[in-house]
Amino acid sequence: MASAKGWAEDTIEVSGARIFLRRAGTGSPVVILHHDIGTLDNLDFYDELAKSHEVIVPHFPGWGKSPRLEWMRHPRDVAVLMQGLKSGLGLAQCALVGLGFGGWVAGEMATMAPREVSKLVLVGPMGIKPPEGYILDQAIISYIDYPQAFFHERKSFEKLYGNVTTDQLEAWDIAREMSFRIAWKPYMYSQQLPHLLGVVKAPALIVWGDDNKVVPLSAAHAYKKALPNARLEIVKGSGHAVEMEKPTELAKLVIPFLATK
Amino acid sequence: MHLMYFTEQPMSAYDEKAGLEYGATALTFSNKHFDPVEGSRLYNEFLEQYLKVEEVGIDGIMLNEHHNAPFCMQAKTNMFAAILAAVTKKVKIVILGNPLPLAENPIRLAEELAMIDMISKGRLVSGFVRGGGQEQLSAGVNPAFNRERFVEAHDLVVKAWTQPGPFRHEGTHYQHRVVNPWAVPLQKPYPRVWIPGVISKETVIWTAQQRYPYIALNTSIEDTKKIWALYDQTAAECGYESGPENRGYLARIHVADDEATAVKNAREFTWMQGEFTGLAHPVWANPAGYFSPSSRRSFVEFAVGRSQNPRGAMSFEQQLESGMIMAGTPKQVLPRIRHLLEETRPGIMAVWAQDGKVSQKDSLRCIELLGTEVFPQVREWSKELGLNSPFEADAPVHLNYSKDLKKKPVAAE
């Protein structure tokens, strides 16, 4: 994929939080909510979206370059701050793309202000207790094994992360600590969210890698059931992180979905 | 000198081969390998050992707890403490300790400990610990708030022990509408609190700030000296001078009538494949948020197999050579103990006397030799070296009860 030029960095103050973000492109705005392992700066999927949209990729407080907030206790706290970030950026209505854990945050945001969400894209979202199986528990596996489990194929992981640096390992440990601080119990889901998603009337696209080893497919069906206007797409040959493993395929699903009225 | 006996209460009858095949002997190693018939035998053998300890005149029995692993069978330290409160008469019951952060209701702990103190007629020493990393996972308690919960639970337990109820507690991690336990400790102002640890700086500093004795768990002489340097410095900052009454040490010492038996039995100290707590994934022992952020970088490298365990891994022979494990006849181990006393100057000493599959007969003989041949000499030397226990020194239970604090120097404007 051709790289969209012009990624800029910024830091926005929201209710005492300093939220770092990267942004590029022009067009109708899309906010991307990242995984529990944080996000790489550059991804083909982000570039592809930025060709036709204004793409905003914030770092959640405590992840990446956004400082930690000691008081945060729930992903809903992150969602409120992301809502605040949107206001701070002057974005009235926009699309949300939630990746894994970020899908949970996106779901919470949509329940808070349903009319502010034009389209909701959830890629392997956490946040709902899977009716069958469990969300993979990073607490008992290593720093490298967990992100590797996001991929169908090892080579997809290696292509992006190469020989994992100690800086990256440290960042994953910090991200893991944040996940524990706000989503320890119940682990990576809300017992309330499925009952609240009914208020979200916006069109929703749920995307699942057919080899998602992190969030069981049963959760995809639970999301589809909870969201009034959702469709589910399965991407072949992909793990949990469809945006990293199958960026072209995901873009082909997401861009037309965002373009529909 | 306060001298204590300690056993991990090893589940020595588990299937070792199954552990090696599984590749772990902790947390997720299936409890289908736990045989309650053997468990029943072993619990009763440990009780027999504790009674022998009192019989041979040892000062105290040190107890602890761990979960989900064969290296330690005691899942609730207050259980044996309660039993000992009833069946012994003289020994101090030294819990090292109750894992505070695992408690969802610290008031319940305060009640249990008060009961033990009253039933034992004031023989409780109530140590507290953070709990191992794996314990956070087995108990489902958030490791990221471990230290905060430890401090808040401690403060709440002490308040429940020392201030008349009812009162309300609205904390960060604990909220209680009515704190008003109808069981308070016999010892005043409250039972002595000792804090065991390996080398975590934050814990050493906190312990010195409370003026609680710190019990170094079988650390090397060099590391033990570093712990005392940090403790002493913190004590000075708090306005008191620390000494042997603030220092405890847990040593692994096995004695027998002959050297060959002693060394053979001492080898069992490494029965958990050389690790105290068995084979486990590094992230189980140190879940994110549990350890000091200052060691994050070195830990993540260790956890993915890029570096050696920062704690080091010594062979049995190396440990015997360095004195980390002592084994022999009483006459053979005594000079080693003397060296340890001179170098680290503790006023409290616990002896972890055997582990693994040492027979009950040899365990009881070891306790007998400790009580009759080793400890009398250690007591003599302790007098000579001025190594007074907190009891002998009549040390304050907590900094707040100190009468000898030097006024803190006021920083120049």
Interface residues (C-beta under 8 A of the other chain):
Chain A: A139 I140 I141 S142 Y143 I144 V164 T166 L169 E170 W172 D173 I174 R176 E177 S179 F180 R181 W184 K185
Chain B: L27 T28 L137 G140 N142 P143 A144 F145 H281 P282 V283 W284 P287 A288 G289 R296 R297 F299 V300 E301 A303 V304 R306
